[in-house]
Amino acid sequence: MKTARIFSFILMVALSLSAYAQKVVSAKSPDGQTSVSVTLSDRIYYDVVSHNETLLKQSVIGMQLRDKTLGANPVLKKKKVRSVKETVTPIFPLKYSQVENNYTLLTLEMKGGYAVEFRLYNDGVAFRMTTSLRGEIEVIQENTAFQLADNCDLVLQQTGSFKTGCEESYSVVKSNEWKKEDRMSELPVLVMGKNQKILISEFDLCSYPGLFLKGNADNSLSAIHPKNPIEYEDWGDRSHRIIKEADYIAKTSGTRTFPWRYMLITREDGRLAENTMPMRLAQKCQIEDTSWIKPGLTCWDWLNGIPYGPDVNFKGGINLETYKYFVDFASRNGIPYIIMDEGWALDTRDPYRTNPAVNLPELIRYGKEKNVGIWVWLPWLTVEHNMDLFEKFEEWGIVGTKIDFMDREDQWMVDFYDRVAKEAAEHHVMIDFHGAFHPSGLEYRYPNVLTYEAVRGMEYNGGCRPSNSIWIPFIRGAVGPMDFTPGSMICYQPESYHGNRPFCAGVGTKVHNLAVFVLYETHLQMLMDNPCRYDAWPDCRDFITGVPVNWDETRVLAAEAGQYIVMAKRRGDKWFIGGITNDKERELDVTLDILPEGKSMQMTSFVDGVNAGRMAMDYRQQKSTVSKGTKLHIKMARNGGFAAVIE
């Protein structure tokens, strides 16, 4: 009996100590439908529940430094919970001119000079670590992992290397089959849950490497980052050969905030394309006067740079006559810019020796006369070796530069983006980051950064197919501005595609290629085709050049991720609609409940022609009168679309 009593006492003590060692802290979103429970034991674990469904269970937050591991055996010093309710007004709105930013902020301050912050929104969760340590610290790795509660499909952009332009096609992988030895994925990642979907991405990336994810064949996604390069040399005119990497991913200030990892959670697929989480997480703009920054459309010569036709009496190419032809077209159609791609300089390594055939000073003068600004393309390595070029561009009158081939997101390269944005802003130069990683916050701190590539866009010609592009509004397009380079006037179905510079074309129907101007968001929208081809289809030209790049309101009318989407956007009192489908024919009925009460409006629409499923060029323009409550029957051919303007 005595032995039994002793055993019972020991068991009670053990259970008591176990309960004491584990501390659970919880918080809920403003509407009470999303909650996070944080368990502090040997590590920092958290669960996410949304609408009574557990989505993540025992996920981990942690960071291994050189001399300690943040998140190991955590001791809570202080807990703070507060509600935040504010309105965000972006300088250049991609989706909405105003956004309500309402969330519950949970801050857990830990012993050891660090804290974890959670923001709980009605439509998702964001978290980050902060540190208050002395001097510099070296981050060896992150111990962060997303542990999904159930097996489900993941939509990934998988890469076999940290050297990537983030242009891979999407692949669909089972979360319990994605193994450690498989290719990792860049962000964003879409989790296709049974009842709800989760879009995982990052934000406020500053002096820290970009996050990649790897599977573990157990429904968990683990963080992995590129190491920081410490020895490197030039490799050609547009890349580094990394000779030696550090054993850490970042060397950084010991007192700082680290990037947000956010999860947009939704039961409606269309909400993915309406995502405003980046705007709600954004830091303040660092540029005092932004009046010189002008988002808009731009002509571009790289894919289709040789004009032809009865009005062309000069030899096309990289010369003054060709670029003046582009400027004239831009001026006639209210397009504020043209971009000059490779060839405007005599040597890609030297941005100061211009091609005499172009006569850049004369072109800049001519552009100003026609109210058209000139952008120039450069490899990033040339920018790195000539950071004073922004001062020279300002003197010349260059308004922007397209910087290409970074193809990395280690800490060094993330710092390069920052240095470029800041230096360019000081000299009133706008930036397009091509060959880039996904937008992660820099574009809000420095809004002279108008767009990023990080997408399999039209430059892939026959490799840019609607069956892949249909994912874009739900994934890449949901996280920030995107340089897709749309606008082909010559279109093919995938099996019949052919085209190469200087006669490139688009895959998908002609209407599909019109609709993406509404769907794909950017502050600098490209027209990838030749002016003479736009003038051959003036109805299409006028639609494209009339589509804004900034919007007051965005509404998805119908959507199924990876299958189809129909989206409406408003600028002032004018609405635009864009719809696309994958390789399946589609018929949809949508109701125009977006329009004002009691007002008849004219709709000019573009629809796939009866033969568009085989002959992608087949389309019809239609005009009709619509009002609030009008039902639209939309029929899209395979790889087809629907486009309209209502005014």
N, C-alpha and C positions, 0 to 999 in steps of 0.2 A: 504493500500500500504506500509505504514511504517513497519507494522508487517511482511509482506512478505519479505521486504528487510532484516530485522533483521534475519528472519529464514534462508534466503539464505546465509547470512554472517556466521551464526553459522554453517550451513552445510558445507560451504567451509572450515572453520577452522577445523572442525572435520575430513573432508577428508584429509586435509593437514597434521594434526597431525597423522592420521592413516598411511598415506604414509611415514611420517617421522619415525614412530615407527617401521615400517617393512623395513628391508634392505635385498636385495637379492644379493647374490654373486654367480657367476657361473664360471665354468672352464670346459675344454674339454680335452679328451685324445689326445695323439700325432696324431692319424689319424682323429680326429674330429668326430668320430662315437659314442663316449660315453661321456655324459656330466652329471655333478652334479650341481644342483642349490640349494643353501643354503639360507633359509629364516630365518632371525633373528627377532622374534617378542616376544611373551610371552615365547617361548622356541626355541630351535635350531631344525629347520625342514630341511629336504633335499629331493630332488627328483632325481631319476636316470633315464636317457633316454639313450637307446642304439639302434642304427640303426633306429631312428625316432619312437621308441616305448617306451612309458613311462612304466617302470617296477616297480618302487617304487615311491610313491607320499605321501608327508608330513610325511615321516618317522622321528623319533625323536632320538636325541642324548642328553644324560644328565646323571648326577651322583649326588646322594644325599649324602652329607657328614654330619657329626655330627652337624656342625654349619652353613652350607650353602648348597644350591643346585646349582651345576654347570650346566649352561644351562638355568636357569630360568631368564627371562628378560635380555637376553644377550646384552652386549654393546661391539661393535667391536672397538678395539684399533688400530689394524694394520692388513692388508691383504698382503700376499706374494704369488706370483705365479711364479714358475720357472720350467723349463724343465730339466729332468735328463736323461742322456743317458750313460749307462755303460754296461760292460760285466761281468757277474758273472761266476766264475769258482769254482764249488763245490769241496770239498776235496774228497767226495765219491758220485759220481753222480748216482741218481736213474733213471733219464730219459735222461738227456743230459749232455755231458761233458762241455758245455758252454751254457749260456742262456743270451740273450739280455734283459737288465732291463731298459726299456724306459718308462717313465711316466711323467705326469704333477703333480707337488706337489702344493697343495693349503693349505696354513696355515692361519688360522684365530685366531689371538691372541685377547683374550677377557679381558675386565676389570675384575679384581678379581683373577688374578693369574692362569689362565688356558688358554688352546688353544685346537683347533680341527685341526687335519691334515687329508687331503684327498690325496690319490694317485689315479690318474686316468690312468688306463692302457687301451690299445686297447681291452683287453679281460676281463676287470673287474674294480672293485672299492674296495679300502681298506680305512678304516678310524680308527682313534684312538684319545683319549684325552690325553693331557699332562698337568701336573700341576707344578707350581713353588711356592709352599706354604711352610711356615716355619714349622719345626718340623714334628711330625707325624700327620697323618690324619686317621679318621675312615670313611670308605665307608659303608653307611647303605644299599644302593641298587643302581642299575643302572636304569635309566629311558629310556634306549635304546629300540627302537621298530622298526621292519621292517614292513612298511605298503605296502603290495602288491597292485598294481594298479588294478588287476583283480583277480577273483576267479580262482584257478587252483589246481592241485594235488600237494601234498607235500609228499616226501618220507622221513620217519622218523624212528629213532630208539627210541621208546618210553619206558620210565621207570617210575615206580610208586614211585621211591625213589632216593635221591641223593646217596645212597649207591648202586653202580652199577659197574660192570666190563665192561660196554659198549659192551655187547655181545648180546643184544636183536636182534630179527629178524626185518627186515624192514617192515613197514606198510605204506600203501598209504591212505592219508586222504585229503579230500577237505579243502582248506584253509578257506572257510566260514562255515565249519562244525566242525572245531577243537575248542572245547570249553575250557573255563578256568578250568572246573572241570575234563577234560580229562587228561590223563597222559602227562607229559612234554616229550620233546625230547632232547637227547644229540646231540652234533655236530659230524660231519657235517650234514646239512640238504639240500636236493635237492628240488628246486622249479621247477616244470614241467610246465613252461609257454607254451602258445599256439605256439609261434614262437621262443622263446628263453628260455633257462634254466639257472638257477642261483644256484650255489653251495655256500652255506653259511658256513663259518667256522671262526676260530680264530687263531691267531698266536702271537708269542712273549709273551707267558703266563709265567709270572715270579712274584712270591710272590703275587699272586692274584688268586681267585678261577676260575674254568672253567665255561664257559657260557652254560646254558641250555635255551631252548626256550619253551614258552607256547602259545597256540592259544587263540584268543578272539572271535571266531565265526564271525569275520568281516574282514577277509583277513589280519590281522595283527599278527605278531609274537613278543612277548614281552620277554625281558631278565629276567631270574631268576637265582640266584646263591645260592649255599649252604652257610649257616652261618658258621662262624669260630668256631670250637670247642675250649672251654677253660677248660673244665674238662672232663677227659676220663680215662679209665682203660683198661688193657689188657683183651681181651675176647678170651680165648683159645690161640692157638699158632700163630694165623695169622690175628688177627683183634683187633680193639678197640671197646669198648662200650662207646659211647659218652654220658656223664652224663649231661653236660650243654653246650649250645651254646651261643655265644655272640649275641647281637642284630645287629651286623655289619657283613658284608661279608669279610672285609679286614681291618686290621690295618697296615699302610704302610707309607713309606716316603712321605712327602708332595711335594717333588720335584722328579718327575719321569715321565716316559712314561707308559701308560696303554696298554693292549693288542690290537693288530690290530683285527678288525672285517672285514673280506674280503668277497667279492662276485665275484666269477668267473662267467662271463656272456658269453654265447655262443649260436649260432644258430646251431652248429654241435655237436651232442652228443659225438663224439669221442674226442672233445677238452677237455671234462671233464676228461677223462683218461690221457690226456697229460698235465694236470695242473702243472705249475711250479711256481705258486704264492708263496708257502712257501719259495722256494729258493730265490725269488726276495725280500721277506720281511725279510729274516733272518738276525740276528745279526752276528757279526764277531765271529770266533772260539776263545775260551778262552784257548785252549791248544796250547802251543808254538810248541811242537814237537809231531806230530801225526803219526810218522813213525811206532810206535808199534801197532797202531790200524789196524786190518786186517779183513775187511768184508769177508764173505764167507759162504759156506755150513756147516751144522753140522748134525751129526747123533744124534738120541734121543731115549731113551729107554722107556719112560713112557707108551705109548700105546701098543707097540709090543716088549716087552723086553726079551722074552724067545726064544733064538735061537733053531733051530731044523734042522735035516737033517743028511746026512752021514758024514759030517765033524765036527759034534758036539758030543764030547765024554765026556762032563762035564755036571753037573747039572746047568741049567740056573737059573738066578735070580740076586739079588743084591749082586754080588760077583766079585772078581778079574777076574776070567776066562771069565765071560760074558762080562765085560767091555773091556778086552783085545781083545775079538772077535770083538766088535764094533770098537776098535782102528785099528785092522788089516784090516777090511773092509774099513774104512776111508782112511787108508794109501794106500791101493791098488788102490783106486779110486780118489786120489787127493783131498779128503775132509779134510779141515784143522782142524775140531773140532769134539768132541763128548760132549753132555750135559748129565750129571748124574742128574736124577731127585730125588725126595724124597726117602730117604733110605740110602744115602751115609754117613749121620751123624747118630749117635745113637739116638739123640734127636733133633727134629726140632727146639728146642729153644736154642741149644748149637752147634754153628758151629765149635767148636774146638775139640770135641770128635767124631772122625770118626769111622765108622763101620769097625771093624777089618776084616770082611769078604771081604771088598773092598780093603783093604791095599792101601790106597790113595797114600802114597809116592811112592810105587812101580808102581802104575798105571801112575802117573805123569812122573816118570822116563822112563817107557816103551813108553808112548806117545811121549816124546821128542825124543826118539830113532827112532820113526816112523814118526816124523814130524806132530804129531797130538796133538793139545792143548786140555786141559781139562777144561770144564765149570761145575759149580755146581749150583743146584737150592736151593733157600732159601725163606721162608716166609718173607715179608717185616718187620714184627715186630721183628724178630730175627736180622735183619740188624740194625734196629733202636736201639736195646739194645746193639749192639756189633759193633758200627761204626768203631772200630779199626780192624775189620776182614779183611779189604782190605789190610792193612799192612801185616797181617799174610798170606793172600792168595798170595801176591807178594813173600813172603819168600818161601812158599811152591811150587810156580810155577803154580798156578791156573791162567788161562788167562781171565776168564769171569765168571759172575754170572747171573743167571736168577732169578729175584726178583718178587715175586708173591703176589696176593691177596690184593693190595692196595684198589681197589674198591671204591675210593672216589676221588674227585677233589676239596675239599675245600682248603683254603689258606694254612693251616697247611700241608696238604698232598702235595700240589704243591711245597712247600718249601722242603719237604722230598725228592722229586725227585731231586731237585737242589743240596741238600747236598750230596746225594748219588753219583750223577754224578761227582761232584767236588772231593770228597774224593777218589772215585774209580780211577779217572784220575791221581791223585797224586801218585797212586801206580800201574799204568799201568794195570788196570783191566777193561775189557769191560762189558757192561750191556745190558741185555734184560729185559725190563719192561713188565711182564705178569700181567694179572688181572689189567690192566692199563686203563687210558683214552687215547684219540687220541693224536698223536704227535702234539706238538704246539710250536716248536722252540728250545727246550732244546737240541735236537739232532744236531742242527747246532752250538750252543755254546759249547757243549761238545759232539763231534762226537764219543766218546767211547760209547755213548748210540746208539746201533746199531738198535734196533727195539722196537716196542710196540705191544701189542695184540689189545685190543679194537675192536674185531671182532668176529662174530660167526664162528669159524673155525672148523677144523677137529676134535678137541677134543670133539665136540658135537656128533660125530659119526652119527647116523641116523638123528639127528636134524640139521645137516649141509647139506642142500639140494641146488642143483643148482638153483632152482627157487628163492632162497634168495641170494645165492652167486653171481648170475649174476649182482646184483646191485653193488657189491664191487668195480669193477674198476672205476665206475662212482662216487662213494661217498667216502667210507672209504679209499680205495686204492689210491684215488686221492690226499689225504692230507698228506701222509707220509708213512714211512716204517711200515710193518704190519706182525706180527707173526701169520700167518694162520695155520702153521704146516701141510703142504700138503705132498703128496707122497705115498698114499696107492697103493699097488700092487694088493690088493683084492678089487673088486669094485662091487656094487650092484645098481640096479635101486631102487628108494625109497620104492616102495611097497614090495620089497622082502628083504630089508636090515635086517641083523642081525650081531651082532658082539660086543664083550666086551673084555676088557683087559684080557689076553694078546694077544688077536686075534682080533684087531680092523680092521675096513675096511673103505672104502670111498663110498660116494654116488655119482652117476654119472658114466659115462663110463670110461674105463681105459684111453682113450685118453683125456677126460675131465680132469682127474687127472694129466696127464702129462702137459697139456697146461697151468695150473695155475702157473707152475714154471716160465713161461715167463710173464704171466699177473700180478701176485701178487708180488709187489715190497717190498724188505726188504734188509737190509745189513747183515742179518743172516737168511739164508733160511734153514728151518728144513727138514730133511728126517724122516717122522714119522713112517716108517715101519722098519721091521727087516732086517738086512743084508742078511739073508738066502733067504728072499723073493725077494730082489732086484737081487740076483745072479740067481734066477730062471728065471728071464726075463732080460737077459743082454742087450738087445737092449733098453729097457725102462730105465734100470739103467744107461747106457752110455749117453742117452739123458739127463736125469735129472742131472747127475753129471757134464755134460758139459755146463749147463746153467749158465751164470754169474749172479752175484747179482748187479753189477754196469754196467752202459750202457753209450754209446756215443751218441745214437740217438734213439728216440721213434716215431713211426708213427702208428696211428690207420688206418687200411685199410677199415674197415666197422664196423658200430656200431649203435645200437638203445638201449637207456638206458632201463635196465630191461628186455631186450629181448635177445640180442646177442652182441658179440664183437669179432673182429679179429684184433690183434695188432702185429706189427713187431718191433723188437728192434735190434740194432746193437752194437756189441762190436768189435772194430777193423774192419777187413774186413769180419766178419762173421755175418750173420743175423739169428735171431730166430723168429718164428711166433707162436703165441698162440691164439686159438679161442675157445670160449665156447658159449653154448646156454642154455636157460632155459628148461622147460619141453615140448617145441615144437620142432619137427623136423625142420631142417633149411637147405636150399640150397642157397649158395651165390657165386657170381662171383667177384673176386678181381683181380686187375692188379698189377703186380710187377713192379711199376714204381720207386721203392726204389733202385733198383740195378744199378751198374755202367754201363755206355754205352759200348757196344761192347765187353762184357765179358760173356762167358758162365760159369755157376756155377752149382754145384751139389746140389740138394735138397733131403734130407732124410726126409720123412714125415710119420706121424702116423695118420691113419684115422679110424673112427668107422667102425667096421665090419657090414655086412649085418644084423646080428642078435643083434646088440648092443642095440637096443631099448628095448629088453627083457633081453638079457644076456649081462650085462654091460662089461664083460671081453673081449668081441669080438672086436678085432682090427686087423689092417694090417699095416705093415711097407712097404713103397714104396720108390723107388729111381727114380729120373728123372733129366733131364738137363733143366735149366731155364736161362733166361736172362731178361734184362730190357724190359718190355712190355708184358712178358708172362702172360696169363690169367689163373688164378686158379679157378677151379670149386670145391667149398668146400661143402661137404654134411655132416651134423652133425645129429646124431640120437638125440632123445629127451634126455635131460640132457647130451648131448654129447660134442664133441670137435674136434679140429684139432691142431696138433703140428708139427713143422718142424724146421730144421736147414738148412741154405743155406751157402755153403762155396766153 
